[in-house]
Amino acid sequence: MIEEMSSDSRNYRHDLLRHGICTSGICSSYQGTISECLEHHYKTKYQNLGLVGRVEEMRCETPTSKYKVDAIDLTISVFLGVYVAFVLSVTIWLEIVKNKSKRDTSNNRTLTRTQKCLSVFSIFDNMKIIVDVRHQDKDYMPFLQTIRFVLSVLVIFGHVKGFDKITPLLNPDSYEKEAKTWFHLFFSQGKIIVSIFFVISSWLMAIKFFRRLKAEGYVDFGYVVRSTIKRYIRFTSGQILIVALHGTLLVHLFRGPLWETIMGTEHQMCRENWWTNLLYVGNFAVSDGICLIHTWSLSVDFQLTVLGLLILWLTQKKPKYLFLACGLVIIGHIIITFAYLFSNHYKFSVLFTPEVLFVKEWQATWTTTCSNLAALGCGLCIGHFSTKYDKEKFITKKVYANLWWLITTVLVVDTPLASMYSMTTWYYSHSRWFTAAYGSTDKEFFIFGIAMLIFGLSQDIGGVFKKSMEWAPMYTMGHLSFGAYIIHYTFLNIEAGLRRTIT
């Protein structure tokens, strides 16, 4: 019966034990190895049920870490110490200079070029830029910051729930019941929710490109190179610090029941595969052990940025070629995803389980570039329309506005609901053809709805809804959301590694 239940991917794997055991209590008087002691313990405990267990993999947590402080750890420590001291010194010095300039009423000089360059490291100057809503660019739609903030909150909360599934559980039956609730199933729709980030990124990239094209008449290839470098610097400046910390210092800071299992594993992966993060190919290395698994989305975003810039540059003279290219990208996404799901008999979505991050089914439907191409195609096309109708209204009649409300509501809301409903009913009984067809098109419907939503908001449709999306505090929260996304996984790892109570 256990084998039959465990073979069904809907159910919790009862044949895999995921809890810690204090061996000093049950193995102190046993003559033999710890693994033999544990096998004997479980045979004795469950022999009345006719069950026999064996130890296939075991990790021992001890008070002493097996990771020693090496030259790399010391180098990173010195660098971080110097950098923190530099930032604090620059911040204090610039504040002194500004206050002195304010008191000297006879001298109204501004900051020198050197002081302006150093101001990028000033804590106060950066906080003023983030908090002061007067810096927001009205041309680039302030409602986007609200979307970014809400998405980041959903993703982070989903990861919090996910961490509860990979740490020891008190009762597997409670997890199985929770896995079938709508609340839990909502966070299983991450593959379509995360695609909103890629739509927004592609949309903004297209707007900036076409505005430059309209102003100059032609965009040279140097723009593609510069935009790629800017994107790389923006992503890498925050990511490289977290990768360095996980690969060096963090593993030495604390000890806990799961510290070696969680932080030690992350430490090894960051030591071995740090280069995949810096080259933004980490989404291809998920099965091999990506450093900071949540950064797969940054790799996909960067790859889509490069591909999108090339498409825009090659089709700038004839917009019809842009729509052709976007159509081919979307069709290619459907064909590749269909073939992959069908040939491997994969499901169109995955449930949160302790093993989900290590199965190719999750990697195929979430982390590959091909599985997110539709977001690029829709983002580029809607960016073209947004630029073309930048100074005029495209949706002028009330009937069109009502139609926009209907389409966006149906596609954005009903697509995740349909997938969630299917996972509670016929998710495990449908044919391979239906699985592949649904799994290769559900994201397209959702992405098209998001593209319609963004375009409508840029056309000043939405009334109270749009005004609430442009609430001033959301501008600040939206700017902070990227940093929160980068660093939140570190805190989740630390909390899980130190956790001493059964969840």
N, C-alpha and C positions, 0 to 999 in steps of 0.2 A: 504494500500500500504506500509506504514512504517513497519507494522508487517511482511509482506511478504519479504521486503528487509532485515530486521534485522534478520530474521530467516535463511538467507543464510550466511554461515560462510565466504564467499568471501568478503562480504560487511562490511563496518564500521557500528557499532551499533548506528544508529541514535536515538534509543530510550533511550540511556544512555547519559546523559549530563556530560561532563568532563571539565567544566571550572569554575573558581572562580567568585563569585559575591560579590560586596561591599554592604553589607546589610544596612550600614548606609545611603546609598543614596536612597534606595527604600523602606526600612522598618522603617524609623525613625518615621513616623506618623501613622503606621499601628497598630491597636489594636488587638494583638494576638501574638502567638509564631512566631519565625522566619520561621519555616517550613510551617506554615499556610500562612505567608506573601509571601513566594516563590511560593507556589501553586497558590495563588491568582494572583500573578504577571504573571505567565506563562499562566494561564487560560485567563486572560485579553489580553495578547499579542497574543495568537494564536486562540482566539475564532472565528475569521473570517475565519479560515481554518477548523473549526470543530474539533479541537484537544483539548484534556484535559490531563493535566499532573499532576503527584503526586510525592511527595518527599518520597522516601523509605529509603534513607541513606544520611546523611549530616555530614560533618566535618567542624568545625569552627576553623579557624586560628586566634589566638589572639596574642597581643604583649607579653603576659606572658606565658611561657612554663608551661605545667602541670606536667612536670618531675622535681622533686626536687633533689638537690645534696644530696646523701646519703653516707653511710660509704664505700660502694663499689667504688663509684666515687673517694672519697678521697684516698682510698688505692691504686687504680690504678694510680692516679696522683702522689702520693709520690713515688711509684715504678718507674714510668717513669722518674721522676725527678732525682732520685738516679742513675738510669741506664744511662741516658744521661750524667750526671756528671762523672760517672765511665768511660764511653767510651772516653769522651774528655780528662780526666785525663790520662788514659792509653796511648792514642794517643800522647799527648804532652810529657809524660815521656819517652816513647820509642824513640821518635825523638831526645830528648836530649841525651839519652844514646847512640844512633847510631852516632850522631854528635861528641860526646865526644870521642867515640872509633875511629872515623876517624881521629881526630886531634892527637890522641896519637899513633904515628907511631911505638913506641916501644912495643905496646901491640896490637896484632892482634887477640885477643880473640873474639869468636862469642857470640851470646846471650846465657844467661843461660837458663836452662830448664824452670824456672819460667817466664822469659821474653818471651820465645817462646810460652808458654801457653797463656800469656796475649796478645800476638801479634794478636790472632784471633779476638780481639776486636778493634784493631787499624784501624782507618779509612784509613790511608795512605797505610798500608800494604794490606788491602783488595782491595783497588782501583788499586794497582800495579798488583795484581794477575789477576784482571779482565781485565785490559787494556793491559798488556804485553802478546802479542801473543806467546811468547816463551814458555808459560806455557801450550799451547794447546797440547793435547795428540793425536799424529797422528794415534795411533792404534784405536782410537774411532771416526774416521771420522769427520774432522772439518766441513764438509758440513752440518752436523746435526744442528750446531748452526745457520746457515742461514735459514734452514727450521723452526727452533723454532722461530726465529725472525719474519719471514714472517707470520707464523701462528698467533703469538701473535698480530701482527699489524692488521691482518684481524679480529680476534676475538674482539679486543678492538674497532675497527672501527664499527663492527657490533653492539656492545653494545651501542655505541654512537648513531647510527641510531635507535636502539631499544628504547632508552630513549626518543627520539622524539615522539614515538608512545604512550607512557604512560603518557605524560604530555599534558596540554591543547593545542588543535589545533584551528587554526583560521578558517579553512574551511574543514569539513570532505570530501568534494568532491575532494580536492587536494590530500588527503591521499589515497582515493580509486583509483585515477588515478596512483599515485606513486606505490601502491601495485602491480600493474600489469606490472610494468616496469622490464626489465631484471636485472637492477642494484639492485633493491629491492629484486627480487626473488633470486639473488645470495646469499644474506645473510640469506635467508630462508633455505639454504642447510647446515646450521651449524652442523647438526647431523652427516654428513659424513666428513665435514672439521675437526671438533674437534677430530674425531677418529684417525687422523694422530698422535696426541700426544700419544695415547695409543699404536699405532703400534711401534713408536720410543722407548717408555719406555720398552715394552716387548722385542723388538729386542736387546737393550743394555743389558737388564737383562739376556737374553739367552747367549749373547756373553761373558759376564763376568763369567757366570756359567760354560760354556764349556771350556773356557780358564783355569779356575781353575781345572776343571776335567781333562784336558789334562796334566796339570803340576803335579797334585797330585794323579791321578788315581781314587780317590773317594772323593766326597764332603759330609761331615757329615751334620747332621741336624742343628748343631750350625751355619753353614753358612747361612741357611735359616733364623734363628732367628736374627742373626747379620744384615743381609741385610734388614730384615723387620724393625728393630730398626733404622737403618741408614735412611731408606726411611721416617719413621715416624718423625724423628728429622728434616730432610730436609724440609718436608712439614709444620710441626707444628711451627718451629722457626719463620717463616714469618707470618703464618696465625694467630697465637695466639695473636699477637700484634694488628692486624686489628680487630679481633673479640672483643678484650678487649676495643678498642677505640670506636667501634660502640655500644657496650653495656654500655658504661659509659660516656665518656667525650664529644664526638662529638655532641650529641643532645643538649648540653648546650652552644655551641660556638656561634651559629648564630640563627637568626629568619628570616623567609621568608614566602611568600604566600603558598608554598607547603612543608614547613619545617616539620610541624607536620605530614603531610600525608606520606612523604617519609622517613625522618630521624627518626621520632617518631616511625613509624612502624618497621623500621630496628632495632631501639633500643630495642623495646619490644621483637622481635624475637631473638635477640642476648642474651638478658637476660634469655629468657625461653629455648632456644634450643642450647646454646653454646656448650653443651656436645656432640651434634651430629657432630660438626666440629672436636672436639678433638678425637672422636672415629671413625671418617671417615665413618659415616653412614648417612650423611646429604642428600644424594641423595634419601634415603627412606623417608625423612621428608619434601620433597619439598611442598607437598600439605598442610602440617601442619604449614608451615612457617619456612623455613630454614634461618639461619643467613648467609647473604651474598650468594645470590642464585648462583653466578657464581662459588662457591666452590664445587658445585656438581661434577665437573670434577675431583677435587682432591680426593674426596671420591671414585669415580669409579676407578681412577688410583691406589689408594692404595689397594683397594679390588682386582683388577686384578693383582697387584704385589704379594700379598699373595698367590692367587690362582696359578699364574704362577710359583712362586718359589716351591710350593708343587708339581706341575706337573713335573718340571725339576728334583727335587730331587727323586721323585718316579720312573722316567723313565730313570735315568742316565745310568744304565747298558745296556739297550737295546733301541737304538734310534728309532727303529720301533714302540715301544710303545709310544714314544713322538708324532710321526705323527698320530698314532691312537687317542691319547688323543686330539691333536689339531683338528683332523677331527671331533671328537665327540663334542668338544666345539663349532665349527663352525656350525655343524648340529643342535646342541641344540639351538644356537642363532636363526637360521632360523625357527625352529619349534615353539619356544616360542614366537618369534615376530609375526609369522604368526597367531598363535592361538589368541594372544592378539588383534591384529588388526582386525581379522575376527570376533571374538566374540563381540567386541565393535563397529564394523563398523567404525573404525577410518580411517583417511586419512593417506597416506604414508609419508606426510610431513605437516608442518604447516606454515601458513603465519604470519608475524609479525602483531599482533593486541594488543590493550591494555589489552585484557583478556588472551593472549596466555600463559603467565607464570603460570596461575592458572588452566589450563585445563589438564585433565589426558592424553589427546592425545599427548601433548608436553612432558609430563613426561615419557610416555611409549616409545616414539621414540627417546628420547635424554638421559635422566638422569638415567635410570636403568642400573644395572650391566649386566643384560641379553642382553640388546640392544647393548652392546659394546663387547660382548665375541668374536666376529669374529676378532677384532683387536688383542686380546691376542693370538688367535690361529695362525694367520698369522705372528705376530711378533716373536713368539717362533720358528716357523719352519724356517723362513728366518734367524734368529739368528744362528740356527744350521748350515745352509748352509754357512753362512758368516764365521763361525769359521772353518768349514771343509775345505773350499777353501781359507783360510786366506793367505797362502803362495804360492798359485798357481792360475792360471786363469781358471775359469770355462767356461766363454764365450770367446773363442779363435778366432773363425772365424767371418769375417765381416758380413756374412749373419745372424749369430746369434745376432750380435750387432744391425743390422738393424731391426731384428724381435723384439728385446727388445725395441727399440725406438717406433715401431709401437704399441706394446701391452701397454706400459706405457702411451703413448699419448692418445690412444683410451679410456683406462679405467679411467685415471686420469682426462682427460678433458671432455670426452663425457658423463660420468655418471652424473656429476652435470648439464650439459647442457640438457640431456634428462629429468631429473627431472624438471628443470626449464621450458622446453617446455611443459611438461605434465601439469604443473600448470597453463599455459595460455590457454590450449585447453580443454582436456577431463578430467581434474583433478576432476571435481565435477559430472561427469556423468557415471563413470565406475562402474563395479560391485564390490561387497565385495570381491569376489575371486581374482580379479585382484589387488585390493587395497592391500590385505594382501600379495599376491605373490610378487608384486613389492616392497612393503615396507619392506619385510623381506629379500630381496636379493640385493637391489641397493647398500647398504653399503658394502656388500661383494665384489662386483665388484670393487668399488673404493679402498677399503682396499688392495685387491690383487694387483691393479695397483701401489699403494704407496709402497707396499712391494717389488714389482719388481723394482721400481725406486731406492729404497734404496740399494737393493742388487747389481744392476748394477753400481751405483756410487761407492759402496765399491769395485767393481771389476775394477775400473778405466775406466769405459765406460762413455762417455758423452762429452769428448773433452772440448770445450770452455765453455759449460754449466756447467760442473763439476768444472772447474777452477773458474768460476764466483761464484759458490756456496761456494768456499773455500777462498774467499776474506778476508784478515786479519781483517778488521774492523768488519765484521759480527761475528767474534769470540767473540768480546766484547759485541756486541749488543745481541747476543744469550744468553750470561750469564746474561744480565740485563733483559731479556724478562720475566723470571719467576717472578721477583720482580714487574715488570710493570703490569703483569697480576693480581697479588695478590692485588695491591693497586689501580688499575685504577677504580674499582667499587666505591671506597670511593669518589673519585673526581667527578664521575658522579652523585652520590647521592647528594653531596654538591651543585653542580651546579644546579641540577634540583630542589632542595629544596629552593634555593635562586632566582630562575628564576622569573622575574617580567614582562617579555614581552611574549606575546602569540606567540607560534612557528608556 
